[in-house]
């Protein structure tokens, strides 16, 4: 059977959604499916690669640093090209794992079944986060996106006034076409029950064709603990809880407790100096080959997100590495970490509660920390496995063909 992946970004580019897309492509090819991926071509990359039944075509879709969402949606010249039409005709199923929604009508014109995978909240929130930056609260607009929210979101990214206004206009303009495109899909996949509940409440038209499949996981082994510190992988992103983290450590005011922050290259020198006083240690982007050394220095991972994360990979990776996890009680996180004794949840945004948990975990001896970390991993393995994920994914494909 032939499966066409239309993914504007593909691992190692992108984030968690792209990692999941890569893992699905790899697992499907190992199961005997013919998988072809069309993605963007970055500098230095080959336009074509093949590994047995997995083929990747890399074509120039947009420039690095540009707006991926709008760049891919407006590339109708690519969507209607002879190359793409041949691939759509070849495909038994067309799979859209991210933002290439403009290809859904093209696939439907060739009477091809379409699977859409939603890793965030894009169909009901043009910013994909379901968070109202103007009110500093989880969005409850129920189908209407606030222009003020979009504008504030852009300003928080230090965008210029003109760019913020343009982004507000484009996001509002694209909201309805994106929703209508997703409604045309034959199957819609969500990554958690919590995410699906939110989506189908706002889009009842997709409720009968929506199902939950937990994302496949990377092959990560436990790493021995050497240090006593904590780790945070969200950079300076306020939505990932950087402000909550800093407030918590400021409230603790304990020089013996340290947290290492990765991906913080855009933080000003003045802020770097001020954070040093509360033991928040900043690092630039963490390269893959440095991850093991980083994990050795930390006893726990902090994930203080203030948005309803559908099913974050950061929390999964912390558990697979046999670490204690301290995370917000929001979105799909409680569902993801259910019954894990070495996971401590707190109310999203409550820095005092976070500080209390950090202090408690800091007081645990190494034996207790290691034991809790391995208990997390054992419980997690009973709920999540790549065998389950790919089996349910293939069942979805079979239902469409």
C-alpha positions as CSV (number, residue, x, y, z in Angstrom):
1,X,0.0,0.0,0.0
2,X,1.3,3.5,-0.8
3,X,1.1,6.3,1.8
4,X,2.0,9.9,0.8
5,X,3.2,12.1,3.7
6,X,2.9,15.8,3.0
7,X,4.9,17.4,5.7
8,X,6.3,20.9,5.2
9,X,9.0,20.1,7.9
10,X,10.5,16.7,8.5
11,X,12.8,15.5,11.3
12,X,15.4,16.7,12.3
13,X,13.7,20.0,11.5
14,X,10.8,21.2,13.6
15,X,9.7,19.9,17.0
16,X,7.6,17.2,18.5
17,X,5.1,16.9,15.7
18,X,7.9,16.4,13.2
19,X,9.5,13.8,15.4
20,X,6.2,11.9,15.5
21,X,5.9,12.2,11.7
22,X,9.3,10.8,11.2
23,X,8.7,7.9,13.6
24,X,5.4,7.0,11.8
25,X,7.1,7.1,8.4
26,X,9.9,4.8,9.7
27,X,7.5,2.4,11.4
28,X,5.2,2.2,8.4
29,X,8.1,1.4,6.1
30,X,9.3,-1.3,8.4
31,X,5.7,-2.8,8.3
32,X,6.0,-3.1,4.5
33,X,4.2,0.1,3.4
34,X,5.6,2.2,0.6
35,X,6.0,5.6,2.2
36,X,6.9,8.8,0.2
37,X,7.5,12.0,2.1
38,X,7.4,15.5,0.5
39,X,9.0,18.2,2.6
40,X,11.0,21.4,2.4
41,X,14.6,21.4,1.2
42,X,17.1,23.3,3.3
43,X,20.6,24.3,2.3
44,X,23.0,21.4,2.0
45,X,20.3,18.8,1.8
46,X,19.8,16.3,-1.0
47,X,16.7,16.7,-3.1
48,X,16.1,12.9,-2.9
49,X,16.9,10.1,-0.5
50,X,15.8,6.5,-0.1
51,X,16.0,3.9,2.6
52,X,14.3,0.7,1.3
53,X,10.6,1.5,1.1
54,X,10.9,5.1,2.6
55,X,11.5,7.8,0.0
56,X,11.9,11.5,0.8
57,X,11.6,14.3,-1.8
58,X,12.9,17.6,-0.6
59,X,11.6,20.6,-2.7
60,X,12.1,24.4,-2.2
61,X,8.9,25.4,-0.4
62,X,10.0,28.3,1.7
63,X,13.1,30.0,3.0
64,X,14.6,29.3,6.5
65,X,13.2,31.7,9.1
66,X,10.0,32.6,7.2
67,X,6.5,31.9,8.2
68,X,6.0,28.2,7.6
69,X,2.2,28.2,7.9
70,X,1.5,30.9,5.3
71,X,4.4,29.9,3.1
72,X,3.1,26.4,2.7
73,X,-0.6,27.4,2.3
74,X,0.1,29.7,-0.6
75,X,2.3,27.4,-2.6
76,X,-0.5,26.4,-5.0
77,X,2.1,26.2,-7.8
78,X,3.5,23.2,-6.0
79,X,0.2,21.8,-5.0
80,X,-1.0,21.7,-8.6
81,X,2.3,20.8,-10.2
82,X,2.6,17.7,-12.4
83,X,5.0,16.2,-9.8
84,X,2.5,16.5,-7.0
85,X,-0.4,15.3,-9.1
86,X,1.6,12.1,-10.0
87,X,2.3,11.5,-6.3
88,X,-1.4,12.0,-5.3
89,X,-2.5,9.6,-8.1
90,X,0.1,7.0,-6.8
91,X,-1.0,7.2,-3.2
92,X,-3.5,4.9,-1.6
93,X,-3.9,7.3,1.3
94,X,-2.7,11.0,1.6
95,X,-1.5,11.8,5.1
96,X,-1.2,15.5,6.3
97,X,0.5,15.6,9.7
98,X,0.9,19.3,10.1
99,X,0.0,22.5,8.2
100,X,-0.2,21.6,4.5
101,X,-4.0,21.9,4.5
102,X,-4.2,23.3,1.0
103,X,-3.4,19.8,-0.3
104,X,-6.5,18.3,1.1
105,X,-8.9,19.6,-1.6
106,X,-6.3,18.5,-4.2
107,X,-6.3,14.9,-2.8
108,X,-10.1,14.9,-2.6
109,X,-10.3,16.0,-6.3
110,X,-8.5,12.7,-7.1
111,X,-10.9,10.8,-4.8
112,X,-8.1,9.9,-2.4
113,X,-8.8,9.3,1.3
114,X,-7.1,11.9,3.5
115,X,-5.8,11.5,7.1
116,X,-5.1,14.6,9.0
117,X,-3.0,14.5,12.2
118,X,-3.5,17.3,14.7
119,X,-0.7,17.8,17.1
120,X,-1.8,21.2,18.5
121,X,-5.0,23.3,18.2
122,X,-4.5,24.8,14.7
123,X,-8.0,24.1,13.3
124,X,-9.7,26.0,16.1
125,X,-6.8,28.4,17.0
126,X,-4.7,30.0,14.3
127,X,-1.9,30.4,16.8
128,X,-2.2,26.7,17.6
129,X,-1.8,27.2,21.4
130,X,-5.3,27.9,22.6
131,X,-4.1,30.6,24.9
132,X,-5.4,34.2,25.0
133,X,-2.3,36.4,25.4
134,X,-4.4,39.5,25.9
135,X,-6.1,37.9,29.0
136,X,-3.2,35.7,30.0
137,X,-5.5,32.7,30.3
138,X,-6.4,29.6,28.4
139,X,-8.7,30.6,25.5
140,X,-12.4,29.9,25.9
141,X,-13.6,31.8,22.8
142,X,-15.6,28.8,21.5
143,X,-15.0,29.4,17.8
144,X,-14.2,33.1,17.7
145,X,-10.5,34.1,17.7
146,X,-9.8,37.5,19.3
147,X,-7.8,39.9,17.1
148,X,-6.4,41.4,20.4
149,X,-5.1,38.0,21.4
150,X,-3.3,37.5,18.1
151,X,-1.8,41.0,18.2
152,X,-0.6,40.6,21.8
153,X,0.9,37.1,20.9
154,X,2.9,38.7,18.1
155,X,4.0,41.7,20.3
156,X,5.2,39.2,22.9
157,X,7.5,37.8,20.3
158,X,9.0,41.2,19.8
159,X,7.5,41.6,16.4
160,X,7.3,45.1,14.9
161,X,3.9,46.9,15.0
162,X,3.4,46.5,11.2
163,X,4.3,42.8,11.3
164,X,1.9,42.3,14.3
165,X,-1.0,43.9,12.4
166,X,-0.3,41.9,9.3
167,X,-0.1,38.6,11.3
168,X,-3.4,39.4,13.0
169,X,-5.1,40.0,9.6
170,X,-3.6,36.8,8.0
171,X,-4.4,34.6,11.0
172,X,-8.1,35.7,11.1
173,X,-8.3,35.3,7.3
174,X,-6.9,31.8,7.3
175,X,-9.0,30.5,10.3
176,X,-12.1,29.5,8.4
177,X,-10.4,28.0,5.3
178,X,-8.2,25.8,7.6
179,X,-11.2,24.6,9.5
180,X,-13.2,23.8,6.4
181,X,-10.2,22.0,4.9
182,X,-9.8,19.8,7.9
183,X,-13.5,19.0,7.8
184,X,-13.0,17.4,4.4
185,X,-10.6,14.8,5.7
186,X,-11.7,11.2,6.0
187,X,-10.0,10.7,9.3
188,X,-8.7,13.1,11.9
189,X,-6.1,11.8,14.4
190,X,-5.6,13.4,17.8
191,X,-2.7,12.7,20.2
192,X,-4.7,12.7,23.5
193,X,-8.2,12.4,24.8
194,X,-8.0,15.8,26.4
195,X,-7.0,17.4,23.0
196,X,-9.8,15.5,21.1
197,X,-12.4,16.7,23.6
198,X,-11.5,20.3,23.0
199,X,-11.4,20.0,19.2
200,X,-14.7,18.1,18.7
201,X,-16.5,20.5,21.0
202,X,-15.6,23.4,18.7
203,X,-15.8,21.3,15.5
204,X,-18.7,18.8,15.9
205,X,-18.5,18.1,12.2
206,X,-15.4,16.0,12.7
207,X,-16.5,14.1,15.9
208,X,-17.6,10.9,14.0
209,X,-14.2,10.6,12.2
210,X,-11.8,11.6,15.0
211,X,-9.8,9.1,17.0
212,X,-6.9,9.2,19.5
213,X,-3.6,7.5,18.8
214,X,-0.8,8.2,21.2
215,X,2.4,9.3,19.5
216,X,5.2,6.8,19.0
217,X,8.3,7.3,21.2
218,X,12.0,7.6,20.4
219,X,14.2,4.8,21.6
220,X,15.7,6.4,24.8
221,X,17.5,4.6,27.6
222,X,17.8,5.6,31.3
223,X,20.7,7.8,32.1
224,X,22.6,7.6,35.5
225,X,22.2,10.6,37.8
226,X,25.4,12.4,38.7
227,X,24.3,15.9,39.7
228,X,21.7,17.4,42.0
229,X,20.1,20.1,39.7
230,X,16.9,20.4,37.7
231,X,16.4,20.8,33.9
232,X,14.0,22.9,31.9
233,X,13.8,22.7,28.1
234,X,11.5,25.5,27.1
235,X,14.0,28.4,26.6
236,X,12.6,31.9,27.3
237,X,9.1,31.0,26.0
238,X,6.6,32.5,28.3
239,X,3.9,30.0,27.1
240,X,6.2,27.1,28.1
241,X,6.3,28.6,31.6
242,X,9.6,30.4,31.7
243,X,8.1,33.2,33.7
244,X,6.5,30.7,36.2
245,X,9.9,28.9,36.5
246,X,11.8,32.2,37.3
247,X,9.1,33.3,39.8
248,X,9.3,29.9,41.5
249,X,13.1,30.0,41.9
250,X,12.9,33.6,43.0
251,X,10.4,32.6,45.7
252,X,12.6,29.7,46.8
253,X,15.6,31.9,47.2
254,X,17.7,28.9,47.9
255,X,21.2,29.1,46.4
256,X,21.7,25.3,46.7
257,X,18.9,24.6,44.2
258,X,19.7,25.2,40.6
259,X,17.8,24.8,37.3
260,X,19.5,24.6,33.9
261,X,17.5,26.3,31.0
262,X,18.2,25.2,27.5
263,X,17.4,27.1,24.3
264,X,17.9,30.5,25.8
265,X,20.1,32.2,23.2
266,X,17.7,35.1,22.7
267,X,17.7,36.3,26.4
268,X,19.3,39.6,27.0
269,X,22.6,40.0,28.9
270,X,20.9,42.0,31.6
271,X,18.3,39.3,32.2
272,X,21.1,36.6,32.2
273,X,22.9,38.5,35.0
274,X,19.7,39.0,37.1
275,X,18.7,35.3,36.8
276,X,22.1,34.2,38.0
277,X,21.2,35.5,41.4
278,X,18.3,33.0,41.7
279,X,20.3,30.0,40.3
280,X,18.7,29.9,36.9
281,X,21.5,28.9,34.6
282,X,21.1,29.6,30.9
283,X,22.4,27.4,28.1
284,X,22.1,27.8,24.3
285,X,20.4,25.2,22.1
286,X,21.1,21.7,23.4
287,X,22.6,19.7,20.6
288,X,21.6,16.0,20.4
289,X,25.0,14.7,21.2
290,X,25.1,16.8,24.4
291,X,21.8,15.5,25.8
292,X,23.2,12.6,27.7
293,X,25.7,14.8,29.5
294,X,23.0,17.3,30.3
295,X,20.7,14.6,31.8
296,X,23.5,13.3,34.0
297,X,23.6,16.7,35.8
298,X,19.8,16.7,36.6
299,X,17.7,14.7,39.0
300,X,14.4,16.0,37.6
301,X,12.7,17.9,34.7
302,X,10.4,20.8,35.2
303,X,7.7,21.5,32.6
304,X,5.6,24.5,33.8
305,X,3.6,25.1,30.6
306,X,0.7,27.5,30.9
307,X,-1.0,26.3,27.7
308,X,-3.1,23.1,27.3
309,X,-0.3,20.9,25.9
310,X,-1.9,18.0,23.9
311,X,0.8,15.4,24.7
312,X,4.3,16.9,25.0
313,X,7.4,15.0,24.1
314,X,9.5,16.7,26.8
315,X,7.6,15.0,29.5
316,X,7.7,11.6,27.8
317,X,11.5,11.9,27.3
318,X,12.0,12.8,30.9
319,X,10.2,9.7,31.9
320,X,12.0,7.5,29.4
321,X,15.3,8.9,30.8
322,X,14.1,7.7,34.3
323,X,13.8,11.2,35.8
324,X,11.4,12.7,38.3
325,X,9.0,15.0,36.4
326,X,7.4,18.2,37.8
327,X,4.8,19.5,35.4
328,X,1.7,21.6,35.1
329,X,-1.7,20.0,35.5
330,X,-3.0,21.0,32.2
331,X,-4.1,19.7,28.8
332,X,-3.1,16.0,28.1
333,X,-0.3,15.9,30.7
334,X,-2.4,14.3,33.5
335,X,-3.6,11.7,31.0
336,X,0.0,11.1,29.9
337,X,1.5,10.6,33.3
338,X,-1.4,8.8,35.0
339,X,-0.3,6.5,37.9
340,X,3.4,7.6,37.7
341,X,4.5,8.0,41.3
342,X,7.6,10.0,40.4
343,X,5.5,12.8,38.7
344,X,4.4,15.8,40.6
345,X,1.7,18.0,39.1
346,X,0.8,21.6,40.1
347,X,-1.8,24.1,39.0
348,X,-0.6,25.8,35.8
349,X,0.8,29.2,36.6
350,X,1.1,28.7,40.4
351,X,4.8,29.4,41.0
352,X,4.4,29.0,44.8
353,X,3.1,25.4,44.4
354,X,5.9,24.7,41.9
355,X,8.5,26.1,44.4
356,X,7.1,23.8,47.2
357,X,7.4,20.7,44.9
358,X,10.9,21.7,43.9
359,X,11.9,22.0,47.5
360,X,10.4,18.7,48.3
361,X,12.2,16.9,45.5
362,X,15.5,18.6,46.4
363,X,15.2,17.0,49.8
364,X,15.0,13.4,48.4
365,X,18.1,11.3,48.6
366,X,19.6,9.9,45.4
367,X,18.2,6.4,46.0
368,X,14.6,7.7,46.3
369,X,15.1,9.8,43.1
370,X,16.4,6.9,41.1
371,X,13.7,4.6,42.4
372,X,10.9,7.1,41.5
373,X,12.4,7.6,38.0
374,X,12.4,3.9,37.2
375,X,8.9,3.5,38.6
376,X,7.8,6.3,36.2
377,X,9.4,4.4,33.2
378,X,7.8,1.1,34.2
379,X,4.3,2.5,34.5
380,X,4.7,4.6,31.3
381,X,5.7,1.4,29.3
382,X,2.3,-0.2,30.2
383,X,0.4,2.7,28.5
384,X,2.6,3.7,25.6
385,X,4.4,1.6,23.0
386,X,5.2,2.0,19.4
387,X,3.6,-1.4,18.7
388,X,0.3,-0.1,19.9
389,X,0.6,3.2,18.1
390,X,1.5,1.8,14.7
391,X,-1.1,-0.9,15.0
392,X,-3.9,1.7,15.6
393,X,-2.4,3.9,12.8
394,X,-2.5,0.9,10.3
395,X,-6.1,0.1,11.4
396,X,-7.1,3.7,10.5
397,X,-5.5,3.3,7.1
398,X,-7.3,0.0,6.5
399,X,-10.6,1.6,7.4
400,X,-10.1,4.2,4.7
401,X,-9.1,1.8,1.9
